[in-house]
Amino acid sequence: MAFVITSPCIGEKAAECVEVCPVDAIHDGGDTYLINPDVCIDCGACEPVCPVSAIFQEDFVPDEEKEWIAINRDFFRNAG
């Protein structure tokens, strides 16, 4: 299970999450940052530092934000 960045990050991109990620799983996805689920070690360091509460553990992504699970995953699958 990985963490997921959701829509509140759009336009915010504060980058605190990037700085605290111990495995460099968070990357610039254009309008938002995104988390590579294949690299994320589920440590949770990113979640409490997000100033807009955009980061959730995958199982706890709110229903209205569920599409962001695929957006994060697909960004990295299509990047290679």
C-alpha positions in Angstrom: 0.0 0.0 0.0 1.3 3.5 -0.8 0.4 7.0 0.0 -1.5 9.1 -2.6 -1.5 12.8 -3.3 -4.9 14.2 -4.2 -6.5 17.3 -5.7 -5.8 19.8 -2.9 -2.2 19.8 -4.0 -3.1 21.2 -7.4 -1.5 24.7 -7.6 -0.2 24.4 -4.0 2.9 22.3 -4.5 4.5 23.4 -1.2 7.2 20.6 -1.5 7.5 19.8 2.1 6.5 16.3 1.2 9.3 16.0 -1.3 11.9 17.1 1.3 10.9 14.5 3.9 10.4 11.5 1.7 13.3 9.1 2.5 13.1 7.2 -0.7 12.5 10.0 -3.3 9.1 8.6 -4.2 7.5 12.1 -4.7 8.0 13.8 -8.1 6.7 16.9 -9.9 3.7 15.9 -12.0 3.0 19.3 -13.5 0.2 21.1 -11.5 0.7 18.8 -8.5 3.2 16.4 -7.0 2.6 12.7 -7.3 3.8 9.6 -5.4 5.3 6.6 -7.2 3.5 3.7 -5.6 6.3 1.3 -6.6 8.8 3.3 -4.7 6.8 4.5 -1.7 7.6 2.5 1.5 4.4 3.6 3.3 6.4 5.4 6.0 3.9 8.2 6.3 6.5 11.0 6.6 4.8 13.0 3.9 1.3 13.1 5.3 1.7 15.3 8.4 3.8 17.9 6.6 1.3 18.6 3.8 -0.1 22.1 4.4 -3.3 21.3 2.4 -4.0 17.8 3.7 -3.7 16.3 0.2 -1.9 13.1 1.1 -3.7 9.9 2.2 -2.8 6.3 2.7 -4.3 4.5 -0.3 -7.0 2.7 1.8 -8.1 6.0 3.3 -8.4 8.2 0.2 -11.8 9.9 0.4 -14.4 8.6 -2.1 -14.4 11.9 -4.0 -10.6 11.7 -4.5 -10.3 8.0 -5.4 -9.4 8.8 -9.0 -6.1 10.1 -7.7 -5.0 6.6 -6.9 -4.9 5.8 -10.6 -3.5 9.3 -11.5 -0.5 8.8 -9.2 0.0 5.2 -10.5 -0.5 5.9 -14.2 1.8 8.9 -14.2 4.8 6.7 -13.3 3.8 3.7 -15.4 3.5 6.0 -18.5 6.7 7.9 -17.7 9.0 5.0 -18.5 
